[in-house]
Amino acid sequence: MRSETVLGELAAAAAGNGRLAAVEAWASAGFMTPLHAHGSDEAVIVLEGSMTIFAGEDVVRLRPGETFIVAEGIAHAYRAEAPGTRAVFSTFAPSTGRYEDFLRATGPVAVDPSGTPTWSHDEDAGAVAAIAAAADATVLGPPGMLPTGSRDSARAA
């Protein structure tokens, strides 16, 4: 999908669901968000590097200039595949600031002995869940957890 049409399609699909929030984010290779879902569609446009999106049963690898829209309510997670991955995330949220806070809060992760991303501290899950709720998002699992049905495909991505 062409990047120019993404925001227009989001606006048409989510009219009345809050404010359009668009946030540019950078991530290191291997960074992965917690498993989560939003109350509105969410679009991601990769600007640099590459990213794998695990959305429901879909596993999609995006390169610069490519876009993917995760439908409202679909459990999903993102994994940066290249150093210096840069992307724009956009959705409708009650507050653009709260959406940005949610994206920033997904950052405090560590890697367990098996190499799987995890929360840095036990309190992270509760804190990120509270921040997500203010952004009309729901945290469904820790970083590294994938939606049901995408596990086998994720290993091959």
CORQUINOR-V606315 format. One record per pair of residues at least 6 apart in sequence whose ideal C-beta (glycine too) atoms are under 7 Angstrom apart, sorted by the first residue. I is the first residue (numbers start at 1). J is the second residue. D is the distance in whole Angstrom. If there is no record, write none. Layout:
[[I | J | D] [I | J | D]]
//
This chain:
[[1 | 67 | 5] [3 | 45 | 5] [3 | 65 | 7] [3 | 67 | 5] [6 | 43 | 5] [6 | 45 | 6] [6 | 67 | 5] [6 | 69 | 7] [7 | 20 | 7] [7 | 90 | 7] [10 | 41 | 6] [10 | 43 | 6] [10 | 90 | 6] [11 | 20 | 7] [13 | 41 | 5] [14 | 40 | 4] [14 | 41 | 6] [14 | 92 | 4] [17 | 39 | 7] [17 | 40 | 5] [17 | 92 | 4] [18 | 40 | 7] [18 | 92 | 4] [18 | 93 | 5] [18 | 94 | 5] [18 | 136 | 7] [19 | 92 | 7] [19 | 93 | 6] [19 | 95 | 7] [19 | 96 | 5] [20 | 90 | 7] [20 | 92 | 6] [21 | 90 | 6] [21 | 91 | 6] [21 | 93 | 5] [21 | 96 | 4] [21 | 99 | 4] [21 | 100 | 7] [22 | 88 | 6] [22 | 90 | 4] [23 | 89 | 5] [23 | 99 | 6] [23 | 100 | 5] [23 | 103 | 5] [24 | 86 | 7] [24 | 88 | 5] [25 | 87 | 6] [25 | 89 | 6] [25 | 103 | 6] [26 | 84 | 7] [26 | 85 | 7] [26 | 86 | 5] [27 | 80 | 4] [27 | 85 | 5] [28 | 80 | 6] [28 | 83 | 6] [29 | 80 | 6] [29 | 81 | 6] [29 | 82 | 6] [29 | 83 | 5] [30 | 80 | 7] [31 | 80 | 5] [32 | 77 | 6] [32 | 78 | 7] [32 | 79 | 4] [32 | 117 | 5] [32 | 143 | 5] [32 | 144 | 6] [33 | 77 | 5] [33 | 78 | 5] [33 | 106 | 5] [33 | 143 | 6] [34 | 77 | 7] [34 | 106 | 6] [34 | 128 | 6] [34 | 139 | 5] [34 | 141 | 6] [34 | 142 | 6] [34 | 143 | 5] [35 | 75 | 6] [35 | 77 | 5] [35 | 140 | 4] [35 | 141 | 4] [35 | 145 | 4] [35 | 146 | 7] [35 | 147 | 6] [36 | 76 | 7] [36 | 132 | 6] [36 | 137 | 5] [36 | 138 | 6] [36 | 139 | 5] [36 | 140 | 6] [37 | 73 | 5] [37 | 74 | 6] [37 | 75 | 5] [37 | 76 | 7] [37 | 137 | 7] [37 | 138 | 5] [37 | 140 | 6] [38 | 72 | 6] [38 | 91 | 5] [38 | 136 | 6] [38 | 137 | 5] [39 | 72 | 6] [39 | 136 | 4] [40 | 72 | 5] [40 | 91 | 5] [40 | 92 | 4] [40 | 136 | 7] [41 | 69 | 5] [41 | 70 | 7] [41 | 71 | 6] [41 | 72 | 5] [41 | 91 | 7] [42 | 70 | 5] [42 | 89 | 6] [42 | 91 | 4] [43 | 67 | 6] [43 | 69 | 5] [43 | 90 | 5] [44 | 51 | 7] [44 | 53 | 7] [44 | 62 | 7] [44 | 67 | 7] [44 | 68 | 6] [44 | 78 | 7] [44 | 87 | 5] [44 | 89 | 5] [45 | 67 | 5] [45 | 87 | 6] [45 | 88 | 5] [46 | 62 | 4] [46 | 63 | 6] [46 | 64 | 6] [46 | 66 | 6] [46 | 87 | 5] [47 | 64 | 6] [47 | 86 | 4] [47 | 87 | 6] [47 | 88 | 7] [48 | 64 | 6] [48 | 84 | 6] [48 | 85 | 6] [48 | 86 | 4] [49 | 80 | 6] [49 | 81 | 7] [49 | 82 | 4] [49 | 83 | 7] [49 | 84 | 6] [49 | 85 | 3] [49 | 86 | 6] [50 | 61 | 6] [50 | 62 | 6] [50 | 63 | 5] [50 | 81 | 4] [50 | 82 | 5] [50 | 85 | 6] [51 | 62 | 5] [51 | 78 | 6] [51 | 79 | 7] [51 | 80 | 6] [51 | 81 | 6] [51 | 85 | 6] [51 | 87 | 6] [52 | 59 | 7] [52 | 61 | 5] [52 | 79 | 5] [52 | 81 | 6] [52 | 157 | 5] [53 | 60 | 5] [53 | 62 | 7] [53 | 68 | 5] [53 | 70 | 7] [53 | 76 | 6] [53 | 78 | 6] [54 | 76 | 6] [54 | 77 | 5] [54 | 146 | 5] [54 | 147 | 6] [54 | 150 | 5] [54 | 154 | 6] [55 | 70 | 5] [55 | 74 | 5] [55 | 76 | 4] [55 | 147 | 7] [56 | 74 | 5] [56 | 75 | 7] [56 | 147 | 5] [56 | 149 | 7] [57 | 149 | 4] [57 | 150 | 6] [59 | 150 | 5] [59 | 153 | 4] [59 | 154 | 6] [59 | 157 | 5] [60 | 68 | 5] [61 | 157 | 6] [62 | 68 | 6] [70 | 76 | 5] [75 | 140 | 5] [75 | 147 | 4] [76 | 147 | 6] [77 | 145 | 7] [77 | 146 | 6] [89 | 103 | 6] [91 | 99 | 7] [93 | 99 | 4] [93 | 135 | 5] [93 | 136 | 5] [94 | 136 | 6] [98 | 134 | 4] [98 | 135 | 4] [99 | 135 | 5] [101 | 131 | 5] [101 | 135 | 7] [102 | 131 | 5] [102 | 132 | 5] [102 | 135 | 4] [102 | 137 | 6] [105 | 127 | 7] [105 | 128 | 5] [105 | 131 | 5] [106 | 128 | 6] [108 | 120 | 4] [108 | 124 | 6] [109 | 117 | 5] [109 | 118 | 6] [109 | 119 | 6] [109 | 120 | 6] [109 | 143 | 5] [110 | 118 | 6] [110 | 120 | 5] [111 | 117 | 6] [112 | 118 | 5] [116 | 144 | 4] [117 | 143 | 4] [117 | 144 | 4] [118 | 142 | 6] [118 | 143 | 6] [118 | 144 | 6] [119 | 125 | 6] [119 | 142 | 5] [125 | 142 | 7] [128 | 139 | 6] [129 | 139 | 5] [132 | 138 | 6] [132 | 139 | 5] [146 | 154 | 5]]
//
